[in-house]
Each structure stands twice: as C-alpha cells, then as structure tokens.
C-alpha cells in the first residue's frame, strides 16, 4: 500500500451534527479484481455533492486474500 492521499477535498467544513459517511462505498472493479471504485459525498458550501474515483493498483503489487 502507499501513503494516504485525499481524492477530493470538501469546499466547506463538516459540522458535528452532519452525517458524513452515510453514503460512502468502496467496491472491487469487476473487470480485473484488483482496482477499486470509491463513491463518497463531500461538503459543498450549502449542500452535499457526490464524487467518485477509480483507484488503480499497480500490476504485481496486489496481494491475495483468503476467505
């Protein structure tokens, strides 16, 4: 793994009464079982916005996980 890095910074602060994280998910890419798709909400001035990203893992860097 690499160091953490922000994918998208919010445009405004999140208040303690906000329910940040209720609409967040990370799923494995079904095309190669190595990359991930991330969907998150972020604070944008007077409302929430949605942002998604594709996180690509370099070939040869992935590890097998036994279930």
Secondary structure, 3 states (H helix, E strand, C coil): CCCCCCCCCCCCCCCCCCCCCCCCEEEECCCCCCCEEEEEEEEECCEEEEEEEEECCCCCCCCCCCC
